Amino acid sequence: MDSKERVMAAFQHQPTDKVPVYHLGFSSEVASALLGREAFVGGGIQQWREAVSWWQGEDAHREFVERSFQDAIDIALFCDHDIVRPTYWRYKLKPTRRIDEYTFMYEYGTEEHWTVLRFDPPSEQCNIYSYLPESALTFAGVERQLKEQEAALVDYQPTEETFATEFEARRKLDDAYVIRLSAARLGIGMASIWLEATMLRPDLVERKLEIEAEICERNLRFLAKNDFHIIFGGDDFASNDAPVYSPRAFHRFMLPALKRVADVCQECGSYFCFASDGNLWPVADDLFGRSGVDAYYEIDRRAGMDLSTLHERFPDLTLLGNINSTDVATLTPEKVAAQTRECLDFARSTPGIIAGVSNYFVPGTPIENVRAVLGTIQLYR
């Protein structure tokens, strides 16, 4: 099997020649150590790098985009992935002012619309926030935002340019890999205003999810016509203890929206992959059963989401991951290797499993632990 055939077989719950592998992402620090050079991948660090490149001029920004694309592919191939992620975080606006080495301003529109980007090197994260102190968002403000989104939706039609990086990655790799393509973001979110709305303004929550589901549907139909059939999406909505809103709210708001997207996927011959960190067991029957979602990734082992129980309860669900990022960063290499073997052993005996680190290799992860994961997979997959 080539990598694409192996992944498609996993989604169809058919036997594979060896365990399919996909680690969700890499910090720049870890990828750089593996590749032996600075790797342009990661989270907020990529947003800061883009700001720096814009500040240096058009040619530097073009080089940033090209290098980021190549490094994303290089780290995936280096780690023998069967799914390739060709793009990491971006912040595409061109900064208008550089405050210091790690801080940029974006002075577009009126002053209340200006933003500031500030990078924190140790965590590789950026904080992007309003230049002026933000007043608390009200339901009236939410309604204005929704009206703007509904107006913009009238003319929204995805094109190849919308997913240019993914199309280019498929061409570059001769269609031998599944390309990770995120086109189905769908969720209430964890902002306090939306949690309040689930109780006080359910009409706003319904409108939000209707907009997002419509965008998902248009994306899915376009992508299916262009032979992209594995679609990543979802929305973080849980802590290690439980979802941040009630199972009743999930059933009322999220289930119909998820079912709509899953039904479109089924109609198009595609697969809908949903992600969220945290303990999802309180809503699992709706999320993984009634909704029709095809796959689950970011499986949070430390929050009690484990492969064997998930497969036992939802045998038709494709599962990606379950090697825990925090464990990889904090345990001994021997314990990391043992957890990796456990994941591989289950995947070898169970169709529909794609092994890998569930979130990403975080900054500060000892490189010997990363190599324990990669070496164990190489030996035992």
Secondary structure, 3 states (H helix, E strand, C coil): CCHHHHHHHHHCCCCCCCCCECCCCECHHHHHHHHCCCCCCCCHHHHHHHHHHHHHCHHHHHHHHHHHHHHHHHHHHHCCCCEECCCCCCCCCCCCEEEECCEEEECCCCHHHCEEEEEECCCCEEEEEECCCCCCCCHHHHHHHHHHHHHHHCCCCCCHHHHHHHHHHHHHCCCCCEECCEEEECCCCCCHHHHHHHHHCHHHHHHHHHHHHHHHHHHHHHHHHCCCCEEEEECCCECCCCECCCHHHHHHHHHHHHHHHHHHHHHHCCEEEEECCCCCHHHHHHHHHHCCCCEEECCCHHHCCCHHHHHHHCCCCEEECCECHHHHHHCCHHHHHHHHHHHHHHHHHCCCEEECECCCECCCCCHHHHHHHHHHHHHHC
